[in-house]
């Protein structure tokens, strides 16, 4: 059986919790039916404050409640703490022991993070290590970034990094990339793409945001749709999830408490209600309980 390809979205709330005229309001013939057929999960986990990438992604990667782990608790206080964006010592220890790449590799499985990391990324990490949860987990599993012999994917998905985030790659190119990834999946168990540009765009949000921001947000989802279309057309097994809300509401700059998507093709989603339970479901696909 081919690998599961995990499209790990960053800061993308479920369309059911998006305001009118959001990035979701457009034709997305591959992405939107998949999302609508999937689940909308709680990312707040009963803890006040706004969900963050460090704890949210750790929940997905481990199937454990990283928000509770971060919390100090105490008399009369709500235990739990949202933390991010990067994992600190507490979350790093959790990811070293219990993240999906670590556990899958220990069990003899094959996993890879397919993000393309440019030389400047490694230079910055050498000066001040601040790996996100996904690269940290793969490195903790003894797996390289930019793995040789595998296709790499820019998390920009064919957009320029800077305003106005114009397209630098065609939709047809992205579909072909998706097809290539589905073929690559025949030789692995888990392939992951950490798609963080959505959160960067979400943090540009504000009242009366420039129209170029909404245009760029919609463009990003169209590019994601094209990549997904190629994967599905080539028979890929795909799962889509997100760590917290943000990008779905470009009227504000901050994260949101919106529910997040959990959707897939060729996988059994089960009935999780939150991102911790969804992470446990995913581990179960590989016999890891």
TORTIZA-251061 format. One record per residue: x, y, z of N, C-alpha, C, CB in turn; residue in one letter. Coordinates in steps of 0.02 Angstrom, whole numbers, plus 50000, padded with zeros to 5 digits. Glycine has a CB too. Example, Ala and Ser with C-alpha at 12.3 -4.5 7.8 and 13.67 -1.06 7.14 Angstrom:
506604971650390506154977550390506604983550390505654977650452A;506424988850354506844994750357506455000250394507044997050286S;
END
This chain:
500424994050000500005000050000500445006250000499525000050061X;500245011349964500645017449958500625021450023500405021649900X;501105026050028501165030250088500565034950095501805034350086X;500465037050156500015042650170500405049050158499725042350242X;500125053650119500425060150108500035065050152500395062350032X;500385067950200500075072450249500215079650228500355071050321X;499685083150209499725090350195499565093850260499235092550137X;500085096050296500025098950362499945106550355500645097250406X;499335108850354499195116050346499345119650411498465117150325X;499535125950405499695130050463499225135950465500445132450461X;498815136150519498385141950529497785142350483498775148050521X;497515136750463496945136650417496325134050454497095132350354X;495875138550471495255136550503494765133550453494935142450537X;494305129650478493805126250437493355131350403493395121350478X;493165130050339492725134850305492055136050340492595132550235X;491825131150378491185132050414491245137450468490975125450446X;491845138950490491945144050541492255150450513492395141350596X;492285151050447492575156950415492035162350408492875155150347X;492225168750408491745174150398491545174550324492035180850421X;491035178450308490855179450237491445182250198490255184150231X;491455180650134491965183250088492675181150107491925190850084X;492745175050132493405172650153493775169550093493345167550210X;494385167350106494785163950055494455157550030495475162450082X;494015154750071493685148450052493145149449999493385145250114X;492915155549989492355156749945492595157449873491965163049966X;492725151649842492945151149773492875143849752493685153749765X;492985142549689492935135849662493585132149676492775135849587X;493555126949716494125122749733493915115449722494375123849808X;493925113149660493585106849642493875100549674493585105949570X;494505100749695494785094949729494775095949805495505093649706X;494975101849828495065103149899494405103749936495455109449909X;493945107649910493335108949949492895102849959492935114349915X;492785098549909492405092449923492735088049975492295088549859X;493395087649973493755083650022493645086450092494505083250006X;493725093050100493635096250165492915095450189493815103650162X;492435096450145491735096150165491525089150185491295098650108X;491855084050157491695077150174492055074850237491875072550116X;492525078950262492905077150321492605079950385493615079550314X;493025081250433492815083450500493065090350516493055078450553X;492725093750561492945100150589493115098950662492395105750581X;493745099950680494005098050746494135104050790494635094050738X;494045103050855494215108050905494975108250913493875106450973X;495255114350910495975115250921496115118950986496275119050863X;495595121451020495705125151082495785120651142495125129951094X;495475114651140495565109451192495355111751261496275107351194X;494855116151263494585118251327495015122951366494445112451368X;495535125751335496005130151370495915137251344496735127651361X;495855142251387495775149151364496385151451324495675153851424X;496265156551285496795159251243496745156551172497475157551272X;497215158751131497205156951060497685151151047497395163051017X;497445145951012497885140350996498505142650957497515135150955X;499055139050967499705140850938500005134850902500185143450992X;500495136350859500785131050817501195126050858501225134150764X;501565128350907501995123850945501595118250977502375127550998X;501095120051016500675114951048500215111550999500275118151105X;499925115250952499455112250905499785106950862499155117550861X;500365108550833500705103650792500955097750833501285106950755X;501155099050895501365093550938500795088750953501645096251004X;500185091450960499605087150969499505082550909498975091350981X;499535085450850499465081450789500005076150784499475085950726X;500625078150797501195073750786501235068050837501835077650789X;500955069050897501025064050949500375060550968501315067151010X;499805063750955499175061050980499105061951055499115053850962X;499505066451084499495067851155499325075251165500165066051189X;499055076851224498825083751237499415088151258498285083751292X;499735091051209500315095351222500115101751258500675097051157X;499505103851250499265109951284499245108751359498565111951258X;498995103051380498995101451452499705100551477498585095151465X;500135097551437500825096551458501175103251471501205092751404X;501015108351431501325114951439501055118651500501235119051378X;500465116951522500145120851575500445119651643499415119351577X;500475124951682500735124451750500185122451799501055131051771X;499565124551783499015122851828499065126551894498985115451839X;498735123651945498765126752011498065127952038499145133352009X;498005129352102497365130252133496985135952101497435131452207X;496375134452080495945139552051496135141551981495955145552094X;496615138051951496835139851884496645134251835497585141051882X;496525136251772496415131551719497095128651697496045134851660X;497175122051702497795119051678497825119651603497845111651701X;498425119851578498515120151505498755126951482497865118451471X;499145126751427499405132951399499545131851325500055135151436X;499285136451284499455136451213500145139751206498905140351171X;500575136651165501255139051160501505138451088501715135051207X;501895143451067502195143151001502525149750984501655141450949X;502775150250922502665145450868503135139450869502735148850802X;503745140250898504225134850896504195130750961504935137550885X;504355124350958504355120451020504945122251064504365113051004X;504815123551127505335124551176505545117851207505115129451231X;505925118051261506195111851290505655106651308506575113451352X;505085108851335504565104051354504285100451293504005107551392X;504115104151242503835101051182504365097251143503515106351138X;504985099651144505515095951110505605089051140506175099851114X;505575088651207505635082151240505065077551219505645082951316X;504465080251215503895076351194503985073851122503245080451199X;504195078151078504275076251008504835071150999504415082450965X;505375071751037505925066851032505685059851050506505068851078X;505225059451096505005052951120504395050351083504845053351193X;503925054751065503265052251044503015054750977502775054151095X;503415058650940503155061050876503095055350826503625066550848X;502645056050779502515050850730503135048850690501975053150683X;503545053550665504145051350629504605047150672504515057350603X;504695049050736505125045350781504855038250792505195048950849X;504225037850808503935031250824503905026850762503225032150853X;503745029750705503695025850643504385023250624503395030050586X;504895027350630505575025150613505805019750660506055031150616X;505665020350725505845015150773505525008450755505635017150843X;504915008850727504545002750709504754999950642503795004150708X;505245003050609505495000650545505155003650485505424993450543X;504735008750495504395011950440504835017150406503755015150463X;504595019450348504955024450309504545030850305505105021850237X;504855036450326504525042950326504995048150298504285044850398X;504705053550271505115059050245504715065450248505345057550173X;505065070850263504795077650259505025080550192505035082150320X;504545082350149504705084050080504795091550069504165081550036X;504765095650121504885102750113505585104050084504815106450180X;505625109050041506285111350018506535116650067506255114149946X;507145115550093507465120350138508075123250103507655116850206X;508085129850091508655132950057509255133550103508455139750030X;509845134950074510445135550116510375140650172511035137450073X;510025146150158509935151250210509585148750272509565157150182X;509145143850263508795140950321509295137550367508255135950297X;509745133550338510225129950380510725134850412510605124850337X;510895140150377511335145150406511005148550466511535150450353X;510365150050459510005153150515509945148450574509305155350492X;509835142050561509785137250616510455136350650509525130550590X;510995136850613511655136250643511795141950691512195135950589X;511535147950674511635153750718511185153350779511495160250680X;510555151350768510075151150823509555145750807509725158150833X;509635139850835509175134350819508455135950841509405127850852X;508015136250793507305137350808506885133250759507115145050802X;507005126850758506625122450714505885122350734506915115350714X;505455122150683504755120950695504645113650714504345122750634X;504025112050733503885105350758504015099950706503165104950780X;503855101250642503945096050592504675094750577503585097950528X;505085099750560505795098050550506125095350612506165104150526X;505945097950671506235095350732506085087850740505965099250793X;505475085850727505275078850736505645074250687504525078050727X;505715076450625506065072250577506805071750594505975074950507X;507105077250615507805076950636507885072550698508075084050650X;507405072850744507435068650803507385061250786506875070450851X;507065059750730507015052850706507635050650668506405052050663X;508125055150662508725053550624508635054050549508955046650641X;508125057750528507975058450457508195065250432507215057450444X;508465065750372508735072050348508205076750322509255070850294X;508345083150324507955087950286508225087850214507985095150317X;507805089750166507975089050095508215081950080508525094250076X;507805076850094508045069950087508235068350015507505065050110X;508815065350005509045063949937508595058749903509765061549938X;508525059549838508145054749799507395055549801508315048049822X;507165060649835506445061949840506285068849813506195061249913X;505685069749784505505076549761505415081149820504865076249718X;505585087449811505495092449863504955097349842506155096049880X;504625100149891504065104749879504175111049919503385101449899X;504125116749886504165123049923503505124249959504335128949875X;503515126150023502895127650058502535133850031503035128650131X;502885137549987502555143349955502065141049902503075147949924X;502115134749880501665132049829501635136449767500965131049858X;502205138549744502225142249681502035149549687501785139049633X;502055152449747501955159649756502615162849775501405161049810X;502695169149759503255172949785503165174149860503335179749747X;503715174849896503685175449968503435182249991504365174149998X;503525187349950503385194249972502775197149937503985198649960X;502495202349968501925205949940502055207749867501775212349981X;501565206549823500885204149834500805196649825500415207649787X;501335192849836501315185549833501055183049766500875182849890X;501365185649713501155183849645501335176549630501485188649593X;501005173849580501135166949560501805166449523500565164249515X;502195161449541502825160149508502835153249476503405160749557X;502275149649481502225142949454501505141849431502415137549508X;501415138149378500745137149350500375131649387500795135349275X;499715131649382499315126449412499465119649381498565128049404X;499605119449316499775113149284500415110349312499845114149208X;500905114649326501525112249356501395109149425502025118049363X;500955112349463500805109749529500425103049525500395114749569X;499985102349476499645095949467500155090449452499115096349411X;500635092049409501145087049392501575085349454501595089649335X;501705090349495502065089049557501665084249602502205095549595X;501015085449606500585081049645500595073849619499885083649646X;500585073149554500615066449525501285063149542500525066749448X;501825066849538502485064249555502525062049628503035069449540X;502225065949672502225064149742501835057749754501925069849784X;501275056949720500885050749728501285044749706500225051249689X;501675045449653502085039849630502655038449680502385041249560X;502945043749707503465042949758503205039149818503745049749779X;502575040149835502275037249895502255029649893501585039849904X;502375026649835502365019349830502945016249868502395017249757X;503455020149886504055017449918504155020049989504665019149877X;503615022250021503675024950089503045023350128503805032650087X;503055025150191502465024450234502135031150247502655021150300X;502535036350257502275042950273502695048250240502255044050350X;502375052650202502695058550173502325064650198502685058250095X;502695069750219502385075650250502625081950214502565076150325X;502155086650205502325093350181502055098350231502035094650108X;502495102250260502335107250311502185113850276502925108050364X;501555115550270501335121150228501175127250272500715119250186X;501685131550282501635136950331501455143750301502275137450368X;501445144450235501325151150207500635153750226501405151050131X;500155149350234499475151450252499485155350318499005145450258X;499885153250367499905156850430500245163550422500265152650483X;500775163750381501105170150367500605175150336501705169150321X;500215172750288499715177150258499185179150309499375173750198X;498985174450351498485176050401498705181550448498315169950440X;499345181750464499595186950509499655193750475500275184850536X;499545194050410499495200450376498785203350379499715199750303X;498315199550406497625201650408497505207650454497195195950430X;497005211550437496805217250478496165220150448497365222650482X;495805224150486495225227450456495435231650397494865231850509X;495045231350345495195235050283495875233150255495175242650297X;496035226650257496655224250228496675225550154496755216650242X;497255226450124497285227850052496995221950013498015229150031X;496655223349958496345217949920496845212849895495965220849861X;497475214749888497985210049866498065204149915498655213549857X;497915205349979497985199950029497465194550017497915202850100X;496835196450008496325191449994496465187949928495625194749993X;496695191649879496865188649814497415183449823497085194049764X;497925185149862498475180449874498235174349913499035183949912X;497805175449962497545169850001497145164949957497105172350057X;496735167749915496345163449869496805159949820495825167449832X;497325163449797497805160349751498155154449785498335165649727X;498345155249848498675149849883498235143649887498875152149954X;497605144549902497155138749905497055135649836496485140749934X;497045139649783496995136849716497625132749700496905142449663X;498205135049722498815131249710498815124749751499435135449728X;498565125149812498495119049852497995114249819498255120749924X;497465116949792496965112849758497285109249698496385117249734X;497705112749660498025109649602498495104049624498415114849561X;498895105249676499345100049702498945093949724499755102749760X;498415095149761497985089749785497655086049727497445092449832X;497445089749676497125086649618497595081649585496905091949567X;498225083549578498715078949549498805072749591499365082449540X;498845073649657498925067849702498335063149696499005070249774X;497735065849700497135061549699497055058249631496525065649716X;497195061949578497135059149511497605053349499497255064449460X;498175053349534498655047949527498555042449580499365050749532X;497995042849616497835037749665498165038449732498015031249638X;498405044449749498745045449812498285045049872499085052149812X;498555042549927498205042649991498415049050027498365036250035X;497935053250043498085060050066497695061550129497935065250011X;498015065050176497665067750234497835075150239497865063950299X;497335079150257497405086350266497195088150336496985090250212X;497615091850371497435094250438497755101050450497665089250492X;497545104350503497815110950520497875111650596497375116650491X;498345115850618498485116450689498055121450726499195118350698X;497815126650692497405131750724497095136150670497815136050774X;496645140550688496355145250641496765151550636495655146850661X;496685155150579497005161550567496845163850496497775161050576X;497085160250448497045161950377496335162550351497415156750337X;495875158950384495175159150360494835165850374494775153550394X;495145170050416494865176650432495405181950424494575176750504X;495435184950366495945190050352495735197050374496105190150278X;495185197350413494975203750442495345205150507494225203750455X;495715200250533496095201050595496795198250585495725197650655X;497245200150629497945197950624498085191750665498395203450645X;497705190750718497865185550767497595178750745497585187350835X;497835173550780497535166950774496795167350796497925161750816X;496425162050780495725161750798495585155150834495265162550736X;494985154650862494775148450894494345144250847494395149950959X;494375145650783493995141750734494185134350738494115144450663X;493705130150722493865123050714494305122250652493205118750707X;494645116650649495125115450594494935109150556495845114950621X;495125108750493494935102950453495345096750468494995104550380X;495025091050460495345084450460494995080550405495305080750531X;495335079550350495015076550292495515072050257494745081950243X;495275067450217495735063050183495415058750130496075058650233X;495845055550092495635050850040496065044550047495695053949969X;495735038850050496105032550058496305031050129496695032650016X;496035034850177496175033750248495525033950286496675039150276X;495515030650344494925030650387494995035950441494815023650419X;494585041150438494645046650485494405045050555494265052650459X;493965040250562493665038850626493205044550648494205037750678X;493125045350713492685050550740493035054850793492065047250770X;493625057350780493945061750830493575068350835494675062950812X;493595071250895493275077750904493765083450909492865077650965X;494405081850918494905087150925495565084850894494995089050999X;496055089250894496685087850859497105082650896497085094250851X;497025081850961497375076650997497125069850974497295077451073X;496465069050973496165062750953496325061250880495415062850964X;496355066350838496525065250768497245062850761496425071750727X;497705065650800498395063350799498445056050818498815067550846X;498035053850866498025046850886497755042450831497615045850950X;497245044850796496965041250739497515040150686496365044950708X;497885045350671498405044750621498945039750642498725051550608X;499145039850704499635035050727499375027850719499815036250801X;498725027050729498425020450722498455017750651497725020750744X;498485022150601498545019750532499185015750522498545025650483X;499685017050563500335013650556500445008450610500895018850558X;499905006650645499955001650698500285004250760500314995750673X;500305010750770500625013850828500085016150876501095019850808X;500025013050933499495014850981499805016451049498985009150987X;
END
